[in-house]
Amino acid sequence: MNPKVTYFSMEIALDPRMPTYSGGLGILAGDTIRAAADLRVDMAAVTLLHRQGYFAQRLDERGRQSESPTEWTPSDLLQKIPERVTVTIEGRTVHLAAWRFDVQGQRGGVVPVYLLDADLPENSEWDRTLTHHLYGGDEYYRLCQEVVLGIGGVRLLRELGYNAIHRFHLNEGHAALLTLELLDEAARAAGRDSFTREDVDTVHDQCVFTTHTPVPAGHDKFPLDVVERVLQRGELREMADIFCHEGQVNMTNLALRLSDYVNGVAKKHAEVSRLMFADYTIDSITNGVHVRTWTSDPFATLFDRHIPGWREDSFSLRSAYGISNREIWEAHQAAKARLIEHVNERLATKLKPDVFTLGFARRATAYKRADLLLHDIERLKAITASVGPLQVVFAGKAHPHDHNGKELIKKIFEVREALKGHVEVVYLPDYDWQLGALLTAGVDVWLNTPLPPMEASGTSGMKAALNGVPSLSILDGWWIEGCIEGRTGWAIAPGEVDDQDRTEADAAALYDKLEKAVMPLFYDNRKGFIDVMRQSIALNGSFFNTHRMVLQYISKAYLP
């Protein structure tokens, strides 16, 4: 047992029945591991069990969100392993068990994923909850979880016999404390009781760090005195230049300081990150999605017929250029019918398969601007009156503590009432993996309207592209690289704008593009619309996938 790469992530989407993810970061982690298994990369992964998941979302008739735990039974899906380890939190010994999930690749490769579990009778009642809630609790709870993930994760791997790891890949800063455990290992190997600056170089050469957050507030940071109390380590203050940033333990800065290779998740995101962290070299590897996971059944059948081997070789989707208009449209209509049937059955609505359908499903938070499409409802009514009918499918959870995100959902519900009889608007509750797959395959165009430059990458539009669904998106994140205007989709580009408040300009640009380009193509030039669908698959589907992404990690980050 000797993997060369270990992958640490606070959340990983491994199976639709396991609520061990909240959204894009976890889905990306799962897709990364699935691609690594396909490519037979020598890898193992570590995460937390999250016995009560992120949360189940309920929406009342006014769009008010309420949350409840997502209960599941780990033994139904995972294998409990006998190995145990401990970590120390505020002087308490916290015992950790682990469960194993094997991710099977397309050609026989396997990546084992270990999910740490603190819910053991040996632990105190509070400590048993440490692996219950994903992104739950307060600052102290989060810090303790990061001790479990980073320090406990390394100790588990060693207990399992993983002693020749070439790279530790930190997917976001949540796992940054694994560097502390590696520093202790380096000191012990040198016959010392405590680590020195010499050990920093040793650990630095072992770590790879991927940052996903272009928003300063999105980086985990904790007061130094809290971290010292939890870890009971005097070295943190003594080596403050390594562990502290502006008087706090900033997990992103710690990961940056102790990683040999650092990347952002799109070219633009790397530029933004270099401005935020000017002292570090930050490369870019643009995210992707796992082709086999996100291609709907109708398109999988179509690709099987025309592109043999597409599951093993994602780049072969370039051959979608050879698929006829009729076959692409029939596959799309089959995927759309599944979505329409699901929505109508679940919400008792009357969406129609022949009506142009926009999809928007993201975490409900202010900067993603789910309400931009609804900014001027009179303009929206006028567009539908002159060009053709429109229906819109929304989905997305707001974090339980995100008041603005919750208000955003309520606003969509309010505007929905004002648009009745003109634009059919629906909001699907409890957005998850399976609903995401239905949506990205079943709508006609995928809408994305983040406030630049706050979209690190975004992957939902990549999933849509695999199913011939083009994007209509603000130029941010991956879409700067993926947009070929009128060929793979359309840019919402208002030109020179006031960055302080660009809502009016962005909304106007969105309406113009809908009215003059997107909807007329759908209703009046079906051949032209299918050409865009085909190019979405051939150009974006063949490139923005995790097979390409993992190969870039191998060549840029994992190899010596």
C-alpha positions in Angstrom: 0.0 0.0 0.0 2.0 3.0 -1.3 0.0 5.8 -2.9 2.0 8.7 -4.2 -0.8 11.3 -3.8 -3.2 11.9 -0.9 -6.1 14.3 -1.4 -7.7 16.1 1.6 -11.0 17.8 1.4 -13.6 18.9 4.0 -16.3 17.7 1.7 -16.5 15.1 -1.1 -19.5 14.0 -3.1 -19.0 10.3 -3.4 -22.5 8.9 -4.0 -25.9 10.7 -4.4 -27.1 8.8 -1.3 -24.4 10.2 0.9 -24.9 13.9 2.0 -21.1 14.4 2.5 -21.0 17.6 0.4 -22.7 21.0 0.3 -22.1 22.1 -3.3 -19.5 22.9 -5.8 -16.4 22.3 -3.7 -17.6 18.8 -2.7 -18.8 17.9 -6.2 -15.5 19.0 -7.7 -13.6 16.9 -5.1 -15.7 13.9 -6.0 -15.2 14.4 -9.7 -11.5 14.8 -9.2 -11.3 11.4 -7.4 -13.5 9.7 -10.0 -11.2 11.0 -12.8 -8.1 9.9 -10.8 -9.6 6.4 -10.5 -10.3 6.4 -14.3 -6.7 7.4 -15.0 -5.4 4.9 -12.4 -3.6 7.6 -10.4 -1.9 6.3 -7.3 -4.1 8.2 -4.8 -6.0 8.0 -1.5 -8.4 10.6 -0.2 -9.4 11.8 3.3 -12.5 13.7 4.4 -15.0 13.7 7.3 -18.1 11.4 7.7 -20.7 14.2 8.2 -23.3 11.9 9.8 -26.0 14.6 9.6 -24.8 16.0 6.3 -25.1 19.7 5.2 -28.9 20.1 5.6 -32.2 19.3 4.0 -33.9 22.5 2.7 -37.6 23.2 3.1 -39.3 26.2 1.4 -42.8 27.4 2.4 -45.2 29.1 0.1 -43.4 32.4 0.6 -40.0 31.0 0.0 -38.9 31.0 3.6 -36.2 28.4 4.1 -35.9 26.0 7.0 -33.3 23.4 7.6 -33.2 19.9 9.1 -30.4 17.3 9.4 -29.9 14.8 6.6 -29.9 11.5 8.3 -28.3 8.5 6.6 -26.8 5.2 7.7 -23.0 5.0 6.9 -23.0 1.2 7.2 -25.3 0.9 4.2 -22.7 2.4 1.9 -19.3 2.3 3.6 -17.0 -0.3 5.1 -15.8 0.5 8.6 -12.1 -0.2 9.0 -10.5 -1.4 12.3 -7.8 1.1 12.5 -8.1 4.0 15.1 -6.2 7.1 15.8 -6.5 10.0 18.2 -6.0 13.8 18.2 -5.7 16.2 21.1 -8.1 19.1 21.4 -7.7 21.4 24.4 -5.8 18.6 26.2 -8.6 16.1 25.6 -7.9 12.9 23.7 -10.4 12.6 20.9 -10.7 9.1 19.4 -11.3 8.7 15.7 -12.6 5.8 13.7 -12.8 5.7 9.9 -15.0 4.3 7.1 -13.8 3.4 3.6 -15.4 4.1 0.3 -13.7 2.8 -2.9 -14.2 4.9 -6.0 -14.1 2.6 -9.0 -12.5 3.8 -12.2 -13.6 3.0 -15.7 -10.6 0.8 -16.4 -10.1 -1.0 -13.1 -8.5 1.8 -11.1 -9.5 2.3 -7.5 -9.1 5.4 -5.2 -9.9 4.6 -1.6 -11.6 7.4 0.4 -11.3 7.4 4.2 -14.1 9.3 6.1 -13.1 10.1 9.7 -15.7 9.6 12.4 -15.6 11.0 16.0 -19.0 9.6 17.1 -17.5 7.0 19.5 -18.5 6.1 23.0 -14.9 6.8 24.2 -15.4 10.5 23.4 -17.3 13.2 25.3 -20.8 14.0 24.1 -19.7 17.2 22.5 -16.6 15.6 20.8 -18.8 12.9 19.3 -20.5 15.7 17.2 -17.3 16.8 15.6 -18.0 14.8 12.4 -21.8 15.3 12.4 -22.4 18.6 10.6 -20.7 19.9 7.4 -20.0 23.7 7.9 -22.2 23.7 11.1 -21.6 25.1 14.5 -19.4 28.1 15.4 -15.8 29.1 14.8 -14.6 26.8 17.6 -16.5 23.8 16.2 -15.0 24.5 12.7 -11.4 24.7 14.1 -11.9 21.4 15.9 -13.2 19.8 12.7 -10.0 21.1 10.9 -7.9 19.5 13.6 -9.7 16.2 12.9 -9.3 16.5 9.2 -5.7 17.6 8.9 -3.9 16.1 11.9 -6.2 13.1 12.3 -6.2 12.4 8.5 -2.4 12.2 8.4 -2.3 10.0 11.5 -4.9 7.6 9.9 -2.9 7.3 6.7 0.2 6.4 8.7 -1.7 3.9 10.7 -2.9 2.3 7.5 0.7 2.0 6.2 0.8 4.9 3.8 4.4 5.9 4.5 5.8 6.9 1.1 3.4 9.7 0.1 4.9 12.0 -2.5 2.3 14.7 -2.4 -0.3 15.9 0.1 -3.0 17.8 -1.9 -5.0 20.3 0.2 -8.3 21.0 -1.6 -8.9 24.4 0.1 -7.5 25.6 3.4 -9.6 23.4 5.7 -6.9 20.8 5.8 -4.0 23.2 6.4 -3.3 21.8 9.9 -2.0 18.6 8.2 1.2 20.6 7.7 1.6 20.8 11.5 1.5 17.0 11.7 4.1 16.8 8.9 6.3 19.2 10.7 6.2 17.0 13.8 7.0 14.0 11.7 10.0 15.7 10.2 11.3 16.7 13.6 10.9 13.1 14.9 12.7 11.8 11.8 15.6 14.1 12.7 15.7 13.0 16.3 14.2 16.2 17.7 11.4 16.8 20.1 10.1 19.9 18.2 10.3 21.2 14.7 12.6 23.9 13.4 12.7 26.1 10.3 14.7 23.4 8.6 11.6 21.2 8.8 9.5 23.8 7.1 11.5 23.2 3.9 10.9 19.5 4.1 7.2 19.8 4.6 7.0 22.5 1.9 8.3 20.1 -0.7 5.5 17.6 0.1 2.4 19.8 -0.2 0.1 21.0 -3.0 -2.6 23.6 -2.4 -5.6 24.5 -4.4 -7.5 27.6 -3.4 -11.1 28.1 -4.6 -12.0 31.4 -2.9 -11.5 34.9 -4.4 -13.4 36.5 -1.6 -11.3 37.5 1.5 -14.1 36.6 3.9 -14.2 33.1 2.5 -10.8 32.1 3.9 -10.9 30.4 7.3 -9.0 32.3 10.0 -9.0 31.9 13.7 -7.7 34.1 16.6 -4.2 32.9 17.6 -5.2 32.5 21.3 -8.1 30.2 20.3 -5.8 28.1 18.1 -3.2 27.9 20.9 -5.9 26.8 23.4 -7.2 24.1 21.0 -3.7 22.8 20.0 -1.7 23.7 23.1 1.3 24.4 20.9 3.7 27.3 21.9 5.5 27.0 18.6 2.7 28.9 16.8 3.5 32.2 18.5 7.3 31.5 18.3 7.1 31.0 14.5 4.4 33.6 13.9 5.7 34.4 10.4 4.7 30.9 9.3 1.5 30.3 11.3 0.0 33.8 11.6 -1.2 36.5 9.3 -2.4 39.8 10.6 -2.5 38.4 14.2 -4.6 35.4 13.2 -4.0 31.8 12.1 -5.2 32.1 8.5 -5.5 28.6 7.0 -5.1 29.8 3.4 -1.9 31.6 4.3 -0.6 28.6 6.2 -1.3 26.4 3.2 0.4 28.9 0.9 3.4 29.2 3.1 3.9 25.4 3.4 3.1 24.3 -0.2 5.5 23.7 -3.1 2.8 24.2 -5.7 -0.3 26.4 -5.5 -3.1 26.9 -8.0 -6.3 28.7 -8.6 -9.2 27.0 -10.4 -9.4 29.2 -13.5 -7.0 31.6 -15.2 -8.9 34.7 -14.0 -9.1 33.2 -10.4 -5.3 32.7 -10.4 -4.9 36.4 -11.4 -7.2 37.5 -8.6 -5.5 35.2 -6.1 -2.1 36.6 -7.0 -3.4 40.1 -6.2 -4.7 38.8 -2.9 -1.5 36.9 -2.0 1.2 38.8 -3.8 4.1 37.0 -2.0 3.3 33.7 -3.5 3.5 32.1 -7.0 0.0 30.9 -7.9 -0.6 28.9 -11.1 -3.9 28.0 -12.6 -5.5 24.7 -13.4 -9.1 25.3 -14.6 -11.7 23.1 -13.0 -13.6 20.4 -14.9 -16.4 17.9 -14.4 -16.4 14.1 -14.6 -17.8 13.3 -18.0 -19.3 9.9 -17.2 -21.0 11.2 -14.1 -22.7 14.3 -15.6 -23.7 13.0 -19.1 -27.4 12.2 -19.1 -28.7 8.9 -20.3 -30.0 10.2 -23.6 -26.7 11.7 -24.5 -24.7 8.8 -23.1 -26.7 6.5 -25.5 -26.0 9.0 -28.4 -22.2 9.1 -27.6 -22.1 5.3 -27.4 -23.4 5.2 -30.9 -21.1 7.8 -32.4 -18.1 8.2 -30.1 -17.0 4.8 -28.8 -14.6 5.1 -25.8 -15.8 8.6 -24.8 -16.0 7.5 -21.2 -12.3 6.6 -21.1 -11.2 9.5 -23.4 -13.1 12.7 -22.7 -11.2 14.6 -25.4 -12.9 12.3 -28.0 -16.1 14.4 -27.5 -14.6 16.6 -30.1 -16.1 14.1 -32.5 -19.6 15.4 -31.6 -19.1 17.5 -34.7 -20.2 14.4 -36.6 -23.5 13.9 -34.9 -26.6 15.0 -36.8 -29.0 17.8 -35.8 -31.9 15.4 -35.5 -30.1 13.1 -33.1 -28.8 15.9 -30.9 -32.2 17.4 -30.7 -33.9 14.1 -29.9 -31.5 13.4 -27.1 -32.0 16.9 -25.7 -35.8 16.6 -25.9 -35.6 13.3 -24.0 -33.5 14.9 -21.2 -35.8 18.0 -21.2 -38.9 15.8 -20.9 -37.4 14.1 -17.8 -36.8 17.5 -16.1 -40.3 18.9 -17.1 -42.0 15.7 -15.8 -40.0 15.9 -12.5 -40.8 19.6 -11.9 -44.5 19.3 -12.8 -45.0 16.2 -10.6 -43.0 17.7 -7.6 -44.5 21.2 -7.7 -47.8 20.6 -9.4 -46.8 23.1 -12.1 -47.5 23.1 -15.9 -44.1 23.6 -17.5 -44.2 22.8 -21.2 -41.6 20.9 -23.2 -41.8 23.2 -26.2 -41.2 26.5 -24.3 -37.7 28.0 -24.1 -36.4 27.1 -20.6 -33.6 28.8 -18.6 -32.0 27.0 -15.7 -30.2 28.7 -12.7 -29.1 26.5 -9.8 -26.4 27.8 -7.5 -25.8 28.3 -3.8 -28.2 31.1 -2.8 -25.8 33.8 -1.8 -25.8 37.5 -2.7 -22.8 37.6 -5.1 -24.2 34.9 -7.3 -27.2 37.2 -8.1 -29.9 34.7 -8.8 -32.4 37.6 -9.0 -30.6 39.5 -11.8 -32.9 38.0 -14.4 -35.9 39.3 -12.5 -34.5 42.8 -12.0 -36.9 44.5 -14.5 -40.0 42.4 -14.8 -41.7 44.7 -17.3 -38.8 44.3 -19.7 -39.0 40.5 -19.2 -42.7 40.6 -20.0 -42.0 42.6 -23.1 -39.4 40.2 -24.3 -41.7 37.2 -24.0 -44.5 39.1 -25.7 -42.3 39.9 -28.7 -40.1 36.9 -29.1 -41.8 33.9 -27.5 -42.7 32.3 -24.2 -40.2 31.7 -21.4 -40.0 29.5 -18.3 -37.3 29.6 -15.7 -36.3 26.8 -13.2 -34.4 27.9 -10.1 -32.8 25.9 -7.3 -30.2 26.4 -4.6 -29.7 26.4 -0.8 -28.8 29.3 1.4 -26.3 28.6 4.2 -28.4 28.6 7.5 -26.5 31.7 8.7 -26.7 33.6 5.3 -29.6 36.0 5.9 -29.1 37.7 2.6 -29.1 34.4 0.7 -32.4 33.5 2.4 -33.9 36.9 1.4 -32.8 36.2 -2.1 -34.9 33.1 -2.3 -37.9 35.0 -0.8 -37.5 37.7 -3.4 -37.7 35.1 -6.3 -40.9 33.8 -4.8 -42.3 37.3 -4.7 -41.4 38.2 -8.2 -42.7 34.8 -9.4 -46.2 36.0 -8.4 -45.8 39.2 -10.3 -44.8 37.3 -13.4 -47.7 34.9 -13.4 -49.4 34.7 -16.8 -46.2 36.0 -18.5 -43.2 34.0 -17.4 -43.5 30.7 -15.6 -41.0 30.7 -12.7 -40.4 27.7 -10.4 -38.0 27.1 -7.5 -37.1 23.6 -6.7 -36.2 22.9 -3.0 -33.4 20.8 -1.7 -30.9 21.2 -4.5 -28.6 18.2 -4.6 -26.5 16.0 -6.9 -29.4 14.3 -8.6 -31.4 17.4 -9.1 -28.3 19.2 -10.5 -27.9 16.4 -13.0 -31.6 16.7 -14.1 -31.3 20.5 -14.4 -28.0 20.8 -16.3 -29.2 18.2 -18.8 -32.8 19.3 -19.2 -32.9 23.1 -19.6 -32.3 24.8 -23.0 -29.8 27.3 -21.8 -27.8 27.6 -18.5 -27.8 31.0 -16.9 -25.0 32.2 -14.6 -24.8 35.8 -13.3 -22.1 36.2 -10.6 -20.7 39.6 -9.6 -17.2 39.6 -11.1 -14.5 38.7 -10.0 -16.1 36.6 -7.3 -16.7 33.5 -9.3 -13.6 31.4 -8.7 -14.5 28.9 -11.5 -18.0 27.5 -11.5 -18.7 24.0 -12.9 -22.5 23.8 -13.4 -22.1 25.3 -16.9 -19.5 22.6 -17.7 -22.0 19.9 -16.8 -24.6 21.6 -19.0 -22.2 21.6 -22.0 -21.7 17.8 -21.9 -25.5 17.6 -22.6 -25.5 20.1 -25.4 -26.8 22.9 -23.2 -25.1 26.2 -23.9 -24.4 28.9 -21.3 -25.6 32.5 -21.1 -23.2 33.9 -18.5 -21.3 36.8 -17.1 -17.7 36.7 -18.1 -16.1 35.5 -14.9 -14.6 32.2 -13.7 -14.3 29.5 -16.3 -16.7 31.2 -18.8 -13.9 33.7 -19.7 -12.1 30.6 -21.2 -15.1 28.7 -22.3 -17.2 31.4 -24.1 -16.9 31.6 -27.9 -19.7 34.1 -28.6 -22.5 32.5 -30.6 -20.7 29.2 -30.8 -20.5 27.7 -27.3 -23.0 30.1 -25.8 -23.2 33.8 -25.1 -21.6 36.4 -22.8 -23.5 38.9 -20.7 -21.0 41.7 -21.3 -22.2 45.3 -20.7 -18.9 46.9 -21.5 -17.6 49.6 -19.2 -19.5 49.6 -15.9 -19.3 50.9 -12.5 -17.9 48.1 -10.4 -19.6 49.5 -7.3 -23.1 48.8 -8.7 -23.2 47.1 -12.1 -26.7 45.6 -11.5 -28.5 47.9 -14.0 -25.9 47.5 -16.7 -25.6 43.7 -16.3 -29.4 43.2 -16.3 -29.8 45.3 -19.4 -27.0 43.3 -21.2 -28.8 40.1 -20.1 -32.1 41.2 -21.5 -30.5 42.4 -24.7 -28.8 39.1 -25.3 -32.0 37.1 -24.5 -34.1 39.3 -26.8 -31.8 39.7 -29.7 -29.7 36.6 -29.8 -30.7 33.6 -27.6 -34.4 33.3 -27.8 -34.7 34.3 -31.5 -32.2 31.5 -32.3 -34.2 29.0 -30.3 -37.6 29.9 -31.8 -36.7 31.0 -35.4 -33.5 29.2 -36.3 -33.5 25.7 -34.7 -30.6 24.6 -37.0 -28.5 27.5 -35.7 -29.4 26.7 -32.1 -28.5 23.0 -32.5 -25.1 24.1 -34.0 -24.4 26.0 -30.7 -25.4 22.8 -28.8 -23.1 20.7 -30.8 -20.2 23.1 -30.3 -20.8 23.2 -26.6 -20.2 19.5 -26.5 -17.3 19.4 -29.0 -15.4 22.4 -27.7 -16.3 22.8 -24.0 -17.3 19.2 -23.1 -14.1 17.8 -24.5 -11.9 20.3 -22.6 -13.6 21.4 -19.3 -13.5 17.9 -17.7 -11.6 16.3 -14.8 -9.7 13.9 -17.0 -7.9 16.9 -18.6 -7.7 18.6 -15.1 -6.2 15.6 -13.3 -3.6 15.2 -16.1 -2.6 18.8 -15.6 -2.3 18.2 -11.8 -0.1 15.2 -12.5 2.2 17.1 -14.9 2.3 20.4 -12.9 1.9 19.4 -9.3 2.3 15.7 -8.6 5.4 14.8 -10.5 8.7 15.6 -8.9 
